Every structure is written in structure tokens, then in C-alpha cells.
Amino acid sequence: MSGLKTNNAVIRWIEYRLPIFSFIDHAVGSGYPTPRNLNYWWNFGSLAGLALVIMIMTGIMLAMQYTAHVAFAFDSVERIMRDVNSGWLIRYIHTNGGAFFFIVVYIHIFRGLYYGSYKAPRELLWILGVAILLLMMATAFMGYVLPWGQMSFWAATVITNLFSAIPLVGESIVTWLWGGFAVGNPTLNRFYALHYLLPFVIVGAVVLHIWALHRFGSSNPLGIEANGPQDKIPFHPYYTAKDAFGVGVFLLLFAGIVFFAPNLFGEPDNYIPANPLSTPAHIVPEWYFLPYYAILRAIPDKLLGVIAMFGSILILFVLPWIDRSPVRSAKFRPIYKQFFWIFLADCIVLGYIGAKPPEGIFLIIGRLATAYYFLHFFIVFVLSYVEPRRPLPNSIGEAVLKGGGAPSAAVAREKA
Amino acid sequence: MAHSANPTHSGDGETRRDFLYLAAAGFGALGTALAVWPLIDSMNPSAEVRALSSTEVDLEPVEVGQRITVVWRGKPIFIDRRPQEAIDAARAVPVKDLPDPQTDEERVKKAEWLIMIGICTHLGCIPKGQTAGDPRGEFGGWFCPCHGSHYDTAGRIRKGPAPKNLFVPPYEFTTDTAIFIG
């Protein structure tokens, strides 16, 4: 009951029996003290939550109209687009919502990389986040298969075939995934079932993610722990208001795409019904998978390519132990900060290469960018021992109130 | 009550209760595994799917140099009535230089007829080369556009990420101009 003061008898009655109001207050209310210096990069966590809710709501409505059968799936999606009341809107929100979900989550992840949010004591929080990313990728992939267009079909074929790279049991695993000797009706059915299930698994993982977050609270741009009340402000109304502003900007951009460029992220070939006997000349995954696709193709060996592709994400799980620097924020790590931006550029290059055919100069750039992706983590490991660090401010309150985070003479000298 | 509060000890500190714990846990794990297996196996192809496993093809109308595609188990089967130059080209290659060494003779039953599963052994795309005007890759066979694998006139991988030659399905010539796949 701490912090909850109300004259409303009904709320008091409920609260005494089920303390849900104080629970909410401690989660996102005035009872949750939050660092006072969070910048706008900290908006993306709540935006990711919003995107998940939008996806689940529109997804349930689509599920009421969709038919998971190879003979009807494509037509049922076209019926949603043409006949179902507001079906076009719901589907465009759902398809573009997936893209925006990934945009938000990638920004959220790179914010964590820049500000060292993955470091002790928040390693599990970070690991849960990477797990959520993997779940999102699986969910997005299976959702992409459901319209049963050419891109759907060949995405399903290529991605399930990744598992055939596993020695000895690979082929049996792929047959098991398919439920047949090729991608077919059993595959579509199970992907639909899993596409419906996994978002709720994500919700579960998000609950754990937020639980772990609340154990130590948000990190912050300075990367130092909040010392006392002068370093923190209540989540409500300060960050509820700031998050709400972010939601407004997000929805503005989102609505812009949904209403004015709904197929911007899509592939025209997916409006051709699936044909198991003809692969489109140029198949590419959705943009949010392109960097991994580039890594897969950069390596001329099938098994090693698949290992590298999965490894590019799995390495994030151990990042808290690769980066041994005690300083979290790149603000105080002048060299790490530069490598962060190079790494971000490398990921963008990989994304660009993933969309290009694997030949000539693109193949060479793809290989260099792939090598650098993994080299980055080695650099981070070495940097954490050898990098000269800028002095940290004594407290968040001090840095914020004096302006520009210049509490000590050392920092002042560097600025001069 | 006095009995149960005083378990029988053997010499080295182990008790009958330890054994009971292990036996119960082991039995529980085994039972769980047995119960889970039908759930996992339900995702494997059913007998009704496995039954659709053979295809007969009449080769009579296929002309020299023509490539046709038929379907077996939902997969495309490439049938290539190879001209003599293609056979010679395939047989002229030193086998030991190949990524997946196999002679042309090992891959065909009759030199003229090359019969293969038309699925790239990399990640399952359908290679180009079956219809006129398709790119056939650097070795005159097939070319997979997805990740750039080149196959030669015997369907052997020559360049690119695919690890294996195009698979040859089990088949038999039932007459001189008809085959039974499966």
C-alpha cells in the first residue's frame, strides 16, 4: 500500500484484497523512481511494448478471417484486403507493424550497446532482451509465410533448409519441420499455430524482461548508478508524459507508412501465389533480416554460413562478459564510442549487401563486413582492458544540475 | 512412526530414500519422454503423405537437348535428354577437382538421360536452366539464383555455396523410354 493514497472506497476495498493498484503504481506509476536524466533513446522500450500490443490486437482480428490451407490462404488474404470491413487497414497495420516493431527494437538494442546497458547487474535483463529478439524473428518469419505468396513459400523453403546444414540429422529435422517432403500444407498449418502462440511467449518474456528491469531500475545516459532521491524522479507523471510524446511521434510515422506507402517494406513477388516449381529470380528476406542473410551468403560453406548467421545473434548473449570495462556509457569511453559507430555502419552495410545479388563486389564487401562484425566483439574485449577512460561524474544529480555533465576538473579540461 | 523417522543406513551414508528418489525421478523422466514422443512424432509426415511417393514418366516425347520437369513427392524432378557435347563435357572433367567428387557414369543409368531432384542442395531453391533462355551458369548446366551455385551438365556442383551435387532420385527404366521414380 505504500504510496497509494486514495479516498475512493472501491479502490481501497479492492486494494486490500488484491493490491493491484499499488502494483501498477510501482510498475509505471509515481511509486517507481527513475533516473532523472533519461534521454529520448529511452523511449523505445515503451514503444516496443506498444508495437507488441498493436501486433497482437490486429493479429487476432486477422486470424478470424484467415484460412490456413495451401488452397485458400492466398485468397483469404486477398479477401481480407478487398472484402472484409477495414480488412485492408488491419492487415497493413499488421504487416507494417512488424517492420516498425523491428525498427523500434533495433534502436532499443543499439541504445543498450551505446550506453552499456547490458553490464552488471543487468546481464539477465539484456539476455532476456536477446531472447525476445530471437522469438520476434521466429514469429515474424512464420507470419511472413502465411499469405502463401511466392516470397512466403520460398522464405519458408530457404529458412527451413538452414537446418539441413546440421550434420547427420539435418535432413530428418527438415522433414519433421515440414511434415512432408517439401514445404506444404502441414507446414503452413503448423506455422500458423506457432505464429499465434509465439507472441504470447514474447509477452511472457517481456514480463520477465520488465521484472528484471525493475530490480535495479533503468540505466541512464551517464551509466552511473543513481545514488539517492536527488537522482531520481517518479515514473509518473514524468516518464509517462515523455513516453506518451514518443508514442505520438511513433504513431505519426507509422500512420504515414500505413496510409501512404503500405507496401514500402514489402516485395511485389509476394502478390503472386506460391508456386513450388519456380523460384523467383531474386529472392530477398524482409529488410530486418538482411544483415543476417548477408552473413549467411558471405561464407562459401553451407554449415559454416549457417553457424555464422546464428552466431551473429548468439554472440550478443555473452556480450556482458566480452565487454569487461567497468564504465557503462560510451560517453566516457572515447574509443569505444568510435567503434560503436563503425559497428552500426557495418550492420547497415551488411543490410545493404543482403539485398544485393551475391556476386562480384557485393560478395567481397559482404565478406569484409561479416569479418568485421565478429572482429568488433574482439575489439570490444581488448578495449575494455586498454582504453583510457574519462572520469565519471559523482552523481546524476550533480551532472544534470551543473549542466552538460561536467562535475570534475578533469572533464572540464577535456572540454576546454 | 519410530521406524520411518529412522531410515536404514548403509555403510557409506546412502539411504534407501536416496534410491527411491532416483528411481522415482528416473521413472518420471522416462514416462515424460514416452508421453512427449507422440507429440513430436505427430509433426512428421503421415503415412498418407509418405504413400504419395512414386511417379511414372513417359520419356517418348522428349527430344535431344530438351529438359523437362516432373513432380515427385512435391519436388521438381529435372529430366535432361543430353546432347553428346554435354555428355562429353561432363566426362572430360577430372573427378578429383570436384567439390563433391562423382563421375558422370555414377549419376546416370543411360548416358543420354540425366534425372535429378531439381532442388539446390544449398537452401532448397529451384535452379534455373530448365526452360529456354534461362541462365545455365558457367558450366552449361544449372544456376541457382538464390545464392549463386553453378551446376555442370551432370548436375554436379562446381562453384558456389551448395555442398553437394543435385541429388539423383531412386528410379528405374521400365521400358527404353519410360521411368519409374520412387
Interface residues (C-beta under 8 A of the other chain):
Chain A: W154 T157 V158 T160 N161 L162 S164 T175 W176 L177 W178 G179 G180 F181 A182 G184 P186 R190 P276 L277 S278 T279 A281 H282 I283 R297 I299 P300 D301 K302 L303 G305 P357 P358 E359
Chain B: I40 M43 N44 P45 S46 V49 T69 V71 R73 G74 K75 P76 H122 L123 G124 C125 I126 K128 C144 P145 C146 H147 G148 G160 P161 A162 P163
